[in-house]
Amino acid sequence: MTIHTSHTPHEPGDMAARDRAAHRSTMVSVWVNIVLASAQVLIGVFAKSQALVADGIHSLSDLLSDFVVLLAGHHSRKAPDADHQYGHQRYENAASLILGLLLLAVGIGMLWSAAVKFHDPSAIPTVHSIALWVALVALVAKELLFRFMLAVAKRVRSSMLVANAWHARSDAASSLVVAIGIVGNLMGYPILDPIAALIVGFIVGKMGWSFAWNSLHDLMDRAADAEEAEAIRQTLLVTPGVLALHDLRTRKMGDLIVVDVHLEVDGHMNVFDAHDIAERARDMVMQQHPVLNVMTHIDPVGLEHPADRSIA
């Protein structure tokens, strides 16, 4: 006897609160990036600082990523339909992949632009001191933005928002490098400005590769991490009536998890009692873990069977 049960997504109120928090944090990032990108590019051109211009382009890529996040957030809220019966949560995974590829492309462009300067170091101009002040303001603003966005991302458990927050942190790190490069240029070492731009490009490219690679695995049905899978397993095992479990499988769906598991129950009980056990197990998992859906298969066993022959 095998009974299949499933569960609907998290409560609409929880999802709505999550969406509102995500939207607010992203809009804060949009306005910060508009101001910073404009100031960095304009002042960078005026002050003849390639590093500051590169940092401004990085801020522009942040702005574009914010719009990608807003678009993905809008689509991921859509209810399940005939073509997407588990919902649209994977829009978030796709958005994270796009953000990663965007960062990678921006980083490669920065590396190329900075490398060209090394062909004729004598042509590198001395930058204006105002570039340093802009770089320092950008550093402080980006670090504060990162801390704010990461706190929201962790609270609502969104990997897409985590990726966007770390994008802001990469800008903070690049602004620090830019400031150091500008200081070196002002002290009589003009080569340090394109070196700073080169380092910024490497930081951006490395982070982009990491995000893109992780998002690609999520889109390929990567399982939940071992710690989360074990926690789900223990929740199922403490459900009254569950003697053991096996074939516990998980896969990511956006920032939520889809669970498939075989539960072993007393083979002498009737179908209604077995179904109630499956319902209780499912409800406990849904209440205690970030799970989108649970599919349980009830396997009847004799009471002499081992209490736990589970695999995770």
Residue pairs with C-beta under 8 A, 6 or more apart in sequence:
1 267
1 271
1 274
1 298
1 299
1 300
2 297
2 298
2 299
3 271
3 274
3 275
3 278
3 296
3 297
3 298
4 295
4 296
4 297
5 275
5 278
5 279
5 282
5 294
5 295
5 296
6 282
6 293
6 294
6 295
7 282
7 283
7 286
7 291
7 293
7 294
8 293
9 15
9 87
9 256
9 292
9 293
10 256
10 286
10 292
15 77
17 156
18 156
18 157
18 158
19 73
19 77
21 152
21 155
21 156
22 69
22 73
22 152
22 156
22 158
22 161
23 70
23 73
24 152
25 148
25 149
25 152
25 153
25 161
26 66
26 69
26 70
26 73
26 161
26 164
27 70
28 145
28 148
28 149
29 62
29 66
29 145
29 149
29 164
29 168
30 63
30 66
30 67
30 70
32 141
32 142
32 145
33 59
33 60
33 62
33 63
33 66
34 63
36 56
36 59
36 138
36 141
36 142
36 171
37 56
37 57
37 59
37 60
37 62
37 63
38 56
39 56
39 134
39 137
39 138
40 52
40 53
40 55
40 56
40 59
40 134
40 135
40 138
41 53
41 56
41 57
41 60
43 49
43 52
43 130
43 131
43 134
44 50
44 51
44 52
44 53
44 54
44 55
44 56
44 131
44 134
45 53
46 128
46 130
47 127
47 128
47 129
47 130
47 131
47 134
48 125
48 126
48 127
48 128
49 127
49 128
49 131
49 178
49 182
49 185
49 193
50 113
50 114
50 117
50 193
50 194
50 197
51 135
51 177
51 178
51 181
51 182
51 193
51 194
51 196
51 197
51 200
52 127
52 131
52 134
52 135
52 178
52 182
53 197
54 110
54 113
54 114
54 174
54 178
54 197
54 200
54 201
55 135
55 138
55 171
55 174
55 175
55 178
55 200
57 106
57 109
57 110
58 106
58 110
58 170
58 171
58 174
58 200
58 204
59 138
59 171
61 102
61 103
61 106
61 167
61 204
62 167
62 168
62 171
64 102
65 99
65 102
65 103
65 164
65 167
66 164
68 95
68 98
68 99
68 102
69 95
69 99
69 160
69 161
69 164
71 95
72 91
72 92
72 94
72 95
72 160
73 91
73 92
73 160
75 88
75 91
76 87
76 88
76 89
76 90
76 91
76 92
76 254
77 88
78 84
78 87
78 88
79 87
80 86
80 87
80 88
86 253
86 258
86 292
86 293
87 253
87 254
87 292
89 253
89 254
89 255
89 256
89 292
90 218
90 219
90 253
90 254
91 254
92 158
92 159
92 160
92 254
92 255
93 159
93 160
93 215
93 218
93 219
93 252
93 254
94 215
94 219
95 160
96 159
96 160
96 163
96 211
96 214
96 215
96 218
97 211
97 212
97 215
97 216
97 219
99 160
99 163
99 164
99 167
99 208
99 211
99 215
100 163
100 207
100 208
100 209
100 210
100 211
100 212
100 213
100 214
100 215
101 208
101 212
102 208
103 167
103 170
103 204
103 205
103 207
103 208
103 211
103 212
104 204
104 205
104 208
104 209
104 212
105 208
106 201
106 204
106 205
106 208
107 201
107 202
107 203
107 204
107 205
107 206
107 207
107 208
108 201
108 205
109 201
110 197
110 198
110 200
110 201
110 204
110 205
111 198
111 201
111 202
111 205
112 201
113 197
113 201
114 194
114 195
114 197
114 198
114 201
115 198
117 123
117 124
117 194
117 197
118 191
118 194
121 190
121 191
124 185
124 190
124 191
124 193
124 194
125 190
126 185
126 186
126 190
127 182
127 185
127 186
127 190
127 193
129 186
131 182
132 179
132 182
132 183
132 186
135 175
135 178
135 179
135 182
136 175
136 179
138 171
138 175
138 178
139 172
139 175
139 176
139 179
142 168
142 169
142 171
142 172
142 175
143 169
143 172
145 168
145 172
146 165
146 166
146 168
146 169
146 172
149 161
149 164
149 165
149 168
150 162
150 165
150 166
150 169
152 161
152 165
153 159
153 161
153 162
153 164
153 165
154 162
157 255
157 290
158 255
159 218
159 254
159 255
160 254
160 255
163 211
163 215
166 207
166 211
167 207
170 203
170 204
170 207
173 203
174 199
174 200
174 203
174 204
177 196
177 199
177 200
177 203
178 196
178 197
178 200
180 192
180 196
181 192
181 193
181 194
181 195
181 196
181 197
181 199
182 192
182 193
182 196
183 192
184 192
184 193
184 196
185 192
185 193
218 252
221 251
221 252
222 251
222 252
223 229
223 249
223 250
223 251
223 252
224 232
224 250
224 251
224 252
224 257
226 312
228 250
228 257
228 289
228 290
229 248
229 250
229 312
230 312
231 288
231 289
232 248
232 250
232 257
232 259
232 285
232 289
232 291
233 245
233 248
233 310
233 312
235 281
235 284
235 285
235 288
235 289
236 242
236 245
236 248
236 261
236 263
236 281
236 284
236 285
237 244
237 245
237 308
237 310
238 284
239 263
239 277
239 280
239 281
239 284
240 277
240 280
241 265
241 266
241 273
241 276
241 277
241 280
242 263
242 264
242 265
242 277
242 281
243 264
243 265
243 266
243 301
243 303
243 305
243 307
244 263
244 264
244 301
244 305
244 306
244 307
244 308
244 309
244 310
245 261
245 262
245 263
245 264
245 308
245 310
246 261
246 262
246 264
246 299
246 309
246 310
246 311
247 260
247 261
247 262
247 297
247 311
248 259
248 260
248 261
248 262
248 310
248 311
248 312
249 259
249 260
249 261
250 257
250 258
250 259
250 260
251 257
251 258
252 258
253 292
253 293
254 292
255 290
256 290
256 291
256 292
257 289
257 290
257 291
257 292
258 291
258 292
258 293
258 294
258 295
259 285
259 291
259 293
259 294
259 295
260 294
260 295
260 297
261 294
261 295
261 296
261 297
262 296
262 297
262 298
262 299
263 277
263 278
263 281
263 296
263 297
263 298
263 299
264 299
264 300
264 301
264 305
265 274
265 277
265 298
265 299
265 300
265 301
266 300
266 301
266 303
267 300
267 301
267 302
268 300
268 302
268 303
269 300
274 298
274 300
275 298
277 298
278 296
278 298
281 294
281 296
282 294
282 296
285 291
285 294
286 294
